[in-house]
């Protein structure tokens, strides 16, 4: 294993009360003797489908390994795909259908704008979601091994200042998504507190075929960096157009763009010119070789960006239920709140009690190598003093 970087920020998180019901239908005799039905909500169709498929496969690998032993609660794990297509209305319909058919646990979703609608449905059904959302709008709605926006923004701010030496930054953000609105606002505040001039704080409409006009307007103020807080289809296109155009500013893409799809959209040359805030690649985590090999053996492909997080989420949920010794949501929450030093593919996890997020947060700056693979940036790590191995 080449590298591991773990950057943490401790910020308070609001908690909500979960119903003291059992986990899904697990209290019934029929459910307890049948498979443990584990929902995996993700964008399995639409422009983010590649990301969602990686999430699903990560969960399926963990389930297969668990089933070689005792499963979860001595029941075989059955992964139930729940396709939200990164759309709230689609997500609600899919979640309601899955809940109606019976679930004992749930992993996901990924998109915060979807999560604010679907997570309460799972909670009302007596489930404790292990989500992959990062926006503060999903605070308290289950537990997450993903970084939160308030953990991401400080890393991005410090990278722009301590690593790139930016004195001025133009921020472009997608106003239609909860996460991109929150993280761009938090970044703007952090930069201004650090004495950096924010030359623009501009909305960009997702789904366009070109952002050249917007980029030219942002670049006209001569910022040192243009920071794109958008999801990867748009982030990749912005990186591609900045590489092709005559722009004086450097390019940095936000965490929302972090995925293999970002490189595919931008092209390797453009992606290499535009680092992206993200997490370590699946193989970058310490001791990950065995997990990566197992994934390749099962699926005949490399792990997706978020495969390690859904893989860990399945084990995290299963271990929590084992520790709780019961299937009630209240018992599971008590067990998960006490997690301290749990280890998985994505590193060590300690949960903030009654808050539901992990420490340390796995936020890094990723750069694209010559083969088009995202890895943690060594120069960034050295500049900010991040752990490196």
N, C-alpha and C positions, 0 to 999 in steps of 0.2 A: 504494500500500500504506500502510495507516494505522499499523500497529504491529508491533513484534517484541520479544519479551522472551525472554531466554535466561538461566536460572538454573542454576548448576552446583554440584555437590558431589562431591569426590573421595574415595571410600571404596574400600578394597581389595575385590577380588572373586576368589573361588577359581576356578581353571581346571582343566579336566579334559583328559585326553589323548584325541584323536580317532584312530580307526583311520587308518592311512596308505593307505587304499584310494582308488580313484578316486571321483569324484563320481557316485554312482549307477551306471548302466550306461554312462557316457560313454566307457569305455575300449574298448568293443566297436565293431567296424567298422560294424555296423548302427546303433548308437546315434549314432555320430559323423556318420553321413550323414543321419540323420533329425532330427526336431524336438528342440529342447531342452525337455524336459518339466519344467516348473516347478510344483511343488505349492504350493497356497495353502491352508493349514489355518486354518480360522476357524469360528465358530459361525454356519453358514449356515442353520440351522433353530433353532426354539425362541425363547425370549423375547429373546435377543440377536441375532436374525437380521438386524435392520436394521444393526447394527454390523458384522456379518460381511459383509454384502453390500457395504458401503462399502469394506471391506478388499479384497474380491475385485475390485471395479471399479478401485481404485487400481492393483492389480497388472496388470489387463488393459490399462489405459491405458499404463502403462510398456511392456508387451510389444508393444502395437500400434506405439508410437513406435520401439522397437528394431527391429521387423520392417520398418519403412520404410527402415532402413539395412542393418545386417548381422546383426541378431539378437544372440545370445550365442554366442561361439565360431564365428561364421559360420553359425549354425544358427537357423532360425526358432523363436521362443519360443512354446510352447504352454502356457497356464496350465491346470493341472489342479486343479479345486476339490476340497478335502478337508473334508467337513463333520463337525466334532466336536460340534456342538450344545451347546458349553460343558460337555460331560460327559466325564470321563476314559475311561470304558468305551467310549463311542461313538467317542471320538477314537482310541483304540488300534485298534479294528476298522477305522476309516477309514484310518488311517495304514498299517497292515499291508497293506491291500488296495492302496493307492496304491504302496507300495514294491514289492509283488509285481508290479504292472503296469509298473513302471519309472519312476524319477524321476532327474533330473539335478541338481535343486536344490530347495530348499523354503523358503518364507516362512511364518512363523507358528510356533505358534498365538498366540492372544491371551491366553487364560486360563491363569494359572500352574498351577492345579490340574490342568489338562489337559496342560500342557507337561512337567511332571515325569514323566508317563507316556509321551508321544509323542516328545519330543525325543531321548531315548536310542535309540529305535527308528531314527530317521533317522541318528543318529550311527553306530550299529552297521552301517547300510547304506552307510557311507562318505560320507554327505552332511554338509555344514556348514550347519546351520539359521541363517537370519536371522529371529530370533523377535521377537514383540511382547509377550512376558511381562515382568512387572516385579517379580516376587517373588524373594527371595534363594534360594529353593529351586531356581530355574533358573539360578543362577550357573554360568558356565562351559559351559553347554549351548548353544553357538553364540554368535552375535553379535546385538546389538540396537541399534536406533536409538531405541528407547523409553527413557524414564527408568526407573530402578530404584527400588524402595521406599525404599532408603537415600538416594536423591537427592530423593525426593518428600517424605518426612517433615520434613526441615529447612525446606523451603519452607512447608509447612503450618504448622509450629510458629511460624515467624517471622511469617507472616500473622496468626495468631491473637493474637500479642503486639504486634508493631510496628504492624500495620495496624488490628486491631480493639481493641487495648488490653485483651485478656482477662486477668483475674487468676484466673479459675477456669473450667475446661472439663470438661464431661461427655462421655465418649467412648462411643459405641455402635458395635459392630462385628459383622460376620458371621463367626462362628467356623468356618464350613464351608469357607472359601476360604483358600488359602495366603497370597495377597497381603493380604487384609484383616486377617488375624491379624498378619502381619509389620508392616504399615505402622502399625496402631493401637498395637502395642507400641513401635515406634520413636518414634511421636508422643508417647506417654505419657512415655517416658524424656526426650525432648527438652523437653517442657513442664515436667516436674518439675525438670530441671536449670536451666531459666530462672526457677524460682521460682513457677511457676503451679500452683495447686491443681487436681488432677484429682479432681473430686467423685464421679465414677462411671466405671467401666470395665466396661461391660455388654455381654453377648452378646445379639444379636437374631437371631431365627430368620428366614431368608429365606423368601419365598413367602407371607407372611401378607397378609390383605386390609386390615389396619389395624394401626398401631403407636401409636395414641393412648395406650393404657395404659402402654406403655413410655416414651413421651415425657413423660407426666405424672409418672412416677416419677423420671425424670432431672431434670426441671425443678423438682421439689420441693426439691432441694438448692440452688436458686437460682444455678446456674452462669451465667457471662456468655455462654457459647457451648455449644451442643450440636453435637458433631462426629459425623457419620454416616459411618463407614467401611464402606459397603455398596455393592453394585452398583446400577446405575441403576434397575431396576424398583422396588427398595425405597427407594433414595435419593430418587427422584421422589415416591414416596408419602409419605415422611417430610417432605419439604419442603412438600407439599400440606397435610398435617395440621397442621404447625406454623403455616402461614399461616392456616389456618381456626380454629385453637384459640387459647386465651388463655395463651400461653407468654411468660415473661419473658426467656428466653434467645434469643440470636441463633442462626441456623442456618447451618452450613457443611457441605457435602457433600464427601466424599473423591474422589480421582482415579478410584476404581472406578466412580463414578457419571457420570463425564464422557463424555457422548455426547448427541446430539440426542434420544435416547430419554428422557433425564432431563427435558428441558423438556417433551416430549410427555406424560410421565406426571404431572409436577407441575402443568402449566399455566403459562402465561407469568407470571402475577402471582406465583405461589408461587416459581417458579424465580428471579424477580428479587429475591425476598426471601432467597434461600439461595444464595450464591455457591458455586462448586465448584472444587476443585483440579483442574487439567487441563493442557492444552497449548494453544498458540495455535490459533485456528480456521484452516482451510485457507487462507483469504484473508488472515490476519493475518501470515503469514510475509513477510519482505521479498522483493519481486520475484515474488510468487505469482500475479499476475493472469493471466499467460499459461497457467500450469498449470490454474488454475480454469476459464478459458475453454475450454481443450482438453477438460477433463473434462465440462463442460456440453455441448459440441458432440458428444461421443461418446455420452453417456448421457442427455442431455436432463434433467439434474437436477444439483443442487449436489453437490460432493464430500462424502463421509461424514467423520466425525470422524477416522478412522484411514486414510482414503484416501491422504493425503500420505506416511504412514509405510510403507505397503506399496509405493507408487509408488517411493519412495526405496530401499526394500529391494531391489527388483528391479534397479535401476541399480547399487546398491552391490555386489550379488552379481556382476553382469555385469562391472563395472569391476574387481572383485577377480580374477575369472578372467582377464581380459585382462592385468592386471598380473602375475599369476602365470605366465602363459605355459604353463600345464599344468593338468591337470584333477584332480590328486590333492588330497585333503583337506588334506594337509600343506602343499602348495604354496599352496593358497588361503588357509589360515590364516596363513601367513607374510606373504602380501600384505595381508590384512585387518589383521593386527597392526601393520602399518607405515602405516596410513591416518592422515594428518595434514593437516587442512584441506580434506577432501573437501566439496564443496558440492552440496546438493540442495534440493528443495522445502522441507524442514524446517530448512534452515539449514546451518551448518558443522558438520562431524563430524570429531572426532579420536578414535581408538580407543585405549583403555588396552591396551597390549600384553599378550598372554597372559591378558587378563581379559574382553574381549569386550563392554564397554559403552562408550557414547559420552560424550564431553565436547565442549561443554557440554550438560548435560541441559536439555531444553526444558520445564521445569516452571513453571507460572504459576497465578495465581488468575483464573478466568473468571467473568464476570458476564453475565447475559442481557439483551439489549436489548429495546426495546419491540416488536420484530417476532418475538421469541422466538429470536433467534440468539445463541449464546454467543461472546463476544469477550473478549480479555484485559482485565482490569479496570484502568482508568487510575488510579483512586485508590489501588489496591493497589500498582501500579508506582511511583507517586510516593512512597508511604509507606516502601517498602523499598529504594528506589533502584535498581529494576530498569531495564535499558536500555529506552528508549521512543522510538519514532519514528513 
